[in-house]
């Protein structure tokens, strides 16, 4: 039986184009969030002489005279890109008086890499809802929209202020 040169040539072209024309598979992602109430935060330096209390409405500094440092640990997501695209903390005033709240977040993998800190201050005055401080990769020398690892957010809560929520946004891999 003879195989024609034309049939053999076509078979080679089809095989070659099938190997080279396959597009790369890209994973589909969905933007999603982790969210925790402020009551999941804790005193950064534990003591029994404080007005800081976890409540259903968040972690509240009910003292009328003393500021306290609180820390809110971030739960690292199972994310595409291995990190957050944004980190947020919601703050409110217990008495409506405007007070500056300074919060700091830190990036790195459990102390294995160089840690980078970013601090921001917000004048918190609302007693209804909350006001947000937010961080993204640009706050740590990265590119907007890029993933980063945030270990925690630490705030110096002035008297009569509270943490309502803290949140991390990330891209979740939902398949191809």
C-alpha positions in Angstrom: 0.0 0.0 0.0 1.3 3.4 -0.9 1.0 6.5 1.2 0.8 9.6 -0.9 3.1 12.4 -0.2 0.2 14.8 0.0 -1.5 12.7 2.8 1.7 12.4 4.7 2.3 16.1 4.4 -1.2 17.0 5.6 -0.8 14.7 8.6 2.4 16.4 9.6 0.9 19.9 9.3 -2.2 18.9 11.4 0.0 17.4 14.1 2.4 20.3 14.2 -0.4 22.9 14.3 -2.2 20.9 17.1 1.0 21.1 19.2 1.7 24.7 18.7 -1.7 26.3 18.6 -2.9 25.1 22.0 -3.6 28.2 24.1 -2.2 28.3 27.6 -4.8 27.5 30.3 -5.5 30.4 32.8 -7.1 29.9 36.1 -10.3 31.8 36.7 -10.5 33.8 39.9 -13.2 35.4 41.9 -12.6 38.4 44.1 -13.5 37.5 47.7 -12.9 38.6 51.3 -12.1 37.5 54.8 -14.0 39.4 57.4 -13.8 39.4 61.2 -15.4 41.5 63.8 -13.2 43.7 65.9 -13.9 41.5 68.9 -11.4 39.1 67.3 -8.6 41.7 68.0 -6.8 41.7 71.3 -4.6 43.8 73.5 -1.1 44.0 72.1 0.4 44.3 75.6 -2.0 42.3 77.8 -2.9 43.9 81.2 -5.9 43.8 83.5 -5.8 47.5 84.1 -7.5 48.6 80.9 -10.8 49.8 79.5 -10.5 47.6 76.4 -13.2 45.1 76.1 -14.4 42.8 73.3 -18.1 43.4 72.6 -20.6 42.3 70.0 -20.0 45.6 68.3 -16.2 45.3 68.2 -13.2 45.7 70.4 -13.8 48.9 72.4 -11.5 51.1 74.3 -14.0 52.3 76.9 -11.4 54.2 78.9 -11.9 57.9 79.1 -8.2 58.7 79.7 -5.9 56.0 78.3 -4.9 54.8 74.8 -4.2 51.2 74.3 -2.4 49.2 71.5 -4.5 46.4 70.0 -3.6 43.9 67.4 -5.8 42.2 64.8 -4.3 39.1 63.2 -5.0 38.5 59.6 -5.9 35.0 58.4 -4.0 34.3 55.3 -6.2 33.2 52.4 -5.9 30.3 50.2 -5.5 32.7 47.3 -4.3 32.8 43.8 -1.1 34.9 44.1 -0.7 33.9 47.7 -1.9 37.0 49.4 -4.2 39.9 49.8 -5.1 42.6 47.2 -6.3 44.8 50.0 -6.5 45.0 53.9 -9.0 47.1 55.7 -9.8 48.1 59.3 -13.1 49.7 60.3 -13.0 52.1 63.3 -15.6 54.2 65.1 -16.0 56.6 68.0 -18.0 55.7 71.1 -18.9 59.3 71.9 -18.8 61.1 68.6 -15.7 63.1 69.5 -13.1 63.1 66.7 -9.9 61.4 67.6 -6.9 60.4 65.5 -6.3 56.6 65.3 -3.0 55.4 63.9 -2.8 51.8 62.6 0.1 49.9 61.2 0.2 46.7 59.1 3.2 44.6 58.4 4.0 42.3 55.5 6.3 39.2 55.2 6.1 35.5 55.5 6.3 34.8 59.3 9.5 36.7 59.7 11.3 34.8 57.0 11.5 37.8 54.6 12.2 41.5 55.2 9.3 42.9 57.0 7.8 46.1 55.6 5.6 48.4 57.8 3.0 50.9 56.7 1.2 53.2 59.1 -1.8 55.4 58.5 -3.8 57.8 60.6 -7.5 58.5 60.4 -9.6 61.1 62.2 -12.4 58.9 63.6 -15.6 60.6 64.5 -18.7 58.6 63.6 -20.7 56.7 66.1 -22.9 55.0 63.4 -21.2 52.7 61.0 -17.4 52.9 60.8 -14.6 54.6 58.9 -12.0 52.6 57.0 -8.2 52.6 56.8 -7.1 50.6 53.8 -3.8 49.2 52.5 -2.8 47.7 49.1 0.5 46.6 47.6 1.5 50.2 46.8 1.8 50.9 50.5 4.6 48.3 50.7 6.5 49.3 47.5 4.5 46.9 45.2 2.3 47.4 42.2 -1.4 48.3 42.5 -3.5 45.1 42.3 -0.6 42.8 43.2 -0.9 40.4 46.0 0.9 40.9 49.3 1.0 39.1 52.7 -0.3 41.1 55.6 0.4 39.4 59.0 -1.6 41.8 61.2 -2.9 45.3 61.8 -2.0 47.0 65.1 -3.7 50.2 66.2 -3.2 52.7 69.0 -6.8 53.1 70.1 -7.4 56.4 71.8 -10.0 56.6 74.6 -13.6 56.1 73.5 -12.7 54.5 70.1 -13.3 51.0 68.8 -12.4 48.5 66.0 -15.6 47.4 64.3 -14.2 45.0 61.6 -11.0 44.0 59.8 -11.0 42.5 56.4 -8.7 41.2 53.7 -9.6 41.1 50.0 -8.0 38.5 47.7 -8.5 36.5 44.4 -9.7 33.0 45.0 -8.9 30.4 42.4 -12.1 28.9 41.1 -10.6 26.7 38.4 -10.0 26.9 34.6 
